[in-house]
Each structure stands twice: as C-alpha cells, then as structure tokens.
Amino acid sequence: MSDVVTGLVAAASDAEPRLVGADRVLAVLAELARHPDGIALEEMARAVASPKPTVHRALASLRRAGFASRNSHGRYVLGDEFLRMAFEHHEARPDHVRIIPVLQALCERYGETAHYAVLDGASVVYRSKLDPPAGAVRLTSVVGGRNPAHCTAVGKMLLADALRDEDAVRGWVAGRRLKRPTERSIGTVGELHAELVRIRERGYAVDDQENEPGVNCVAVPAYLTSPTVPSGAVSVSGLAYRTPLRRLVDDLPAIQAIVTGRRTT
C-alpha cells in the first residue's frame, strides 16, 4: 500500500462518520494512480482495506465525475477527465512555465535529462522534467515522483541551504535510518553534514551514482520566487559512461549561466 493510501485509510478509520466516505474516495483515487493497467474491484478493496460495496460506491462516484473508468478488461483505471485536469494544471503552473526554457537549453547543450525539483520533508519532488528528443536513455524519475533528498544532487543542494549546521542536520534526520540506494549513498548525519558544508562552499551539488547505479548528476539552485531563497534546484542527469561527472562539473559556469538567464555560448 502506498504512503498516500496508507495515510488516507488511517484518516478514514479515525475520522467522524461524515468524513469517512470522502476519505475513502480519495484513497481509492490514489490507489488507481498506482495501476496504469487497471485494478479489479476485489484488489482495490484489499488495497484500501474497505468492504467491496463501499469501494464500489467510491468508484461509482469517481466514474460519474470522469475521474475513473473501466477498461476493455473490466478493470478500473484513472479517467480521462482526471488526466486532463492534472496535465492542464501542471502545464500552467508558474514555476513549470518559467523553468521549461531553462530545461530545454540544458537538454540541447548536453543531450541529457534536465530536472527541476523542490524539497518536501525528507524527499525531493520533481516538478518538471525534460528528456532530449533523441539519444538519451530515459531515467526512472517522473514529474510528481519522489526520491530521498540526501542522495540526490537536487536534494542535497536544497538541504545545504536549509540545514546550516550539524544540529539542524541531526534534527532533520530525527533518528531515522538514511536509505542507501547504492553503496555510494550517504548514510550518517556526519557524512551528510560534511557534504552540505562542501556544497555551500562550492555552490553546486553532485550525485555520483548515489541514487541510481550508473547515473550521475550536477545541480544548482534556482531562484524563481526570491533572489535569496531558492525555490528549488535544477539538475542535469546523465549516464556516467556517456556524460562523465567531470564533464558536467567542468562546464558548471555554463550550467549556472543558463539557469540564471545569463546565457553563454
């Protein structure tokens, strides 16, 4: 069960009766998003820990709104109206509109994937992503997707601004175990604090195969809403064998110029 669905199910269990129905509808909607090939009624009932009649009523409400539908195999999927609203909203978001020309310029220069991400607790959330039209292997990141902040370049870039000393780092970790997706990932408070100090000193962050084996990344801050507080971070990510990290770091002045609008040749 996803974190979103788990939270919604828990909320539905604790809420007053008049709120349970709405919470369960939201849980069903969140679970639908996890099944692009569709999900059967019985599977959905198990996933959201609710009786089949209750789930059937929730799905009926979503279908009336166009937020759910049934495919040719009789399985439930997200509806076209929900997808239309989601994509229309994303394409019109001010940060996405402003950052897309930057991502396009980075894609053109390096032939690799460019991201814009924001910090959300222990994770980064990808607000925008652009793949080059040809030649790149698509990365696993998706718009709206999350990754651990401490092992991504965008995440560490934003943590460096938010966590200014070791006590702040320790408070952010709050006793939890730092995930290590690869053997290169940071795993302790001390390691993370030292890395954030280095990032503040040099003004950029790197992911040297720390989140995905074979993928490296360079990130710089983006100031879309304030001249002093980063709204998010922009990164260039590529396969290590094709775009070595050293190449991206050596070309950092060009990356920073593109992100800040001071284009160079």
N, C-alpha and C positions, 0 to 999 in steps of 0.2 A: 504494500500500500504506500503511495507517495506521501511526502510530508504534508502537502496541501490537503490531501484527502484525510489523512490521519487527524489533522487539526480540526477539519470540518466535522468529522464524525464525532470527535470528542466534544466539540462545541454543541453539536446536536444532542448529545447524551445529557449534557449539563444544563441546557437552556430550558426556558419555560416552554410549555406545550405550543404556544402560538408561534414560536420561533423554530421549532423542530423541522417543520415542513420546508421552510426556506433554506435552512442549513443543509438538509438532505438533498435538496435540488442542486445546491452549489457543489456538494460532494460528488453527486452524480456527474455534473458538468465537468468537474476537474478530472474525474476518472476517465470520462470519454476522451479527453485530450491525450491520454496515455495509450490509446488504442486506435491508431490510424486505420488498421484493418478491420475495426469493429469489435464489439464485445456483446456477448449474449446476455439475456436478462439474468439468467442464473449466475453467471460470472460476476455481473455487476452487483447483484445482491450480496455475494460473498465479499466483494472488494470494499463495499461501503458499510458492511455489517448491518444490513437492514433487511426486513422481510420483502419477498418478491412483490406482493401487492403494493407496498409503499414505494418501492423503486419503480414499478410500472407507472404509478401515478406521477412520479417525478419526471420520468421520461416522456410521458404524455404532455406534461406542461411545457417541457423543453421543445418538443416537436411542434406544438401549437405556436410557439414563438419563433420557430425556424432555427433554434439553437441545436437541435438534434434531428436525426433522420435515420431511416433503416436502409441498408444497402441491399443489393440483389440477393444476398445470402441470409437476409433477415436479421443481421447483426446491427447494433446501434453505433452510429458514428456522429461526430460533430456536424451540425447542419451548415449549409451554405451561408445562411444569414449571419451566424456567429462568425464564420471565417471572414465574410465581407466586412463586418464591423471591426474585427481585430486588425485586419490588414489596412483598412482605411484609417483607423486611429493611428497605427504605427507610422504609416507613411506621412501623416500630417503632424506628428509630434515635432515641436520646435527644435529639440536637440537633434533629432534624426535629420530634419531638413537642413540644419546648419552643418552637420558633420559629414553628410554624404559626399560633398565635393572634396573634402579632405581625404576620405577613404578612397575615392576614385583616383585621386592624384597618387596616393601611395601604392595602390594596385598597379597603376600604369608604370610607375617607376621601378617597382621590384618584381612584378609578376607574381605576387603572393597575396595572401588574405590579410585584410585590414579589419580591425575591430574598434568599436567604441563601447566602453563598459563603465558601470558605476558600482560603487561599493554598497553592499546591503548586509550588514552584520558580519558574519564570518565568510560570506561569499561575494563574488562579483557577479553581476547580472549583465549580459550582453544586450545593449540597447540597439546597436546597429552592427552589421557585418557585411562585408563586400568581398566576393571572390573575383579574381580576374576572369575575363571571358574565356580564356583558354590556357592550358598548360599547367594549371595548378591542381594538386590533389586536394580535394575538399577536406577540411578539418571537421572534427566532431562538434565544434561549437555551433550553437544556433541562437538566433535572436530570441531573447527571453530565457535562455538557458543560464545555468549557474556553474561555477567552478570554485573550489576553495581559494580564498584570496591569497593565502600565504604561499601558494606555489604557482601563481600566475604573474606575469610581468605587470599586467594592468592592476591586479590586486595589490601587489607589493608597492607599486607606485603610489596608490591611494592610501595604503596603510602608512607609508612613510610620512605623509602629510598629517594623518590623523593621530598617529601614535608617536609622540615626540620623545618619550623616554622609556626606560625598561619597565617602570611600574605601569605605564599605560599599556605596554605590550602584554605584561602579565595579566592585567585586568581584562584585556580583550580576549586572551586565551581562556581565562577564567577556569583553569584546572582541566579543561577538556584535552583530549589527545589530538594533536595535529595530524591529520591524514597525510600519508606519504604515497601519492600515486606512483612515484618512481623512486629508485634508490637515490636520486639526486635531490629529492624534495627536502625542504626544511622540516625539522621535526621537534625542535625545542624552542623555548622562549629566548634563550641566549642567542641561538643561531638567527632567529628572526629579528631580534633587536639589532644585532650586528649588521645584518643585511639592510635593514631600514636606515641605519646610520650611513652606510655606503651610498645608498640611493639618494639621500638628501645631499650628500657631498658632491655627487656627480650629476644629479638632475635627471636621471633616467633609470629604468629598471630592466632587468633581463629575466627571461625564463630559459634556462639552459637545460632543456629536456626535463624539466621538473614537474610538468603536469601531464605530458604525453611523451613517451619514448620517441625519439627521432624528430621531435618538433621543438624549434627554438623561437624566441620572440624578444622584441625590444618594445618598450612602452615609454611614453612621455605624457605629462599631464595635459589636460585640455581645459581651458577656461572659457566656457560658453556663457556663464551667467555672472561671473565675478572676476575681476582682474587679479585677485589674490587667493581665492579658494577654488581649487579645481572642481569642476562639475563632474568630471570623470577622467578617464585615461584612454589614449589612442595607442594601438599597437600594430606592428607588422609581424605576422607569424608565418614561418616557412619551414619546409623540411630541411633538416640540418645538412644533409648531403648536397642539397641543391643551393641553398642560401645559408651559408655558414653564419653563425652568430657574429663572428669577427667582421664580416662584411657589413652587417647592419649597424654594428657599433661604430665602425669607421665612417659610416655615412650618416651618423647621427645629426650633424648640423643640417643636412638636407631634410631629414625627417622632422626636426624641430621647426624648420622654416615653413614646411608645408602645413604643419598643424597650427602654427601661429598666424599663417597667412602671408608670411614673408617668403614667397616662392623663390627658389634658386634654380639654376639650370644644372 
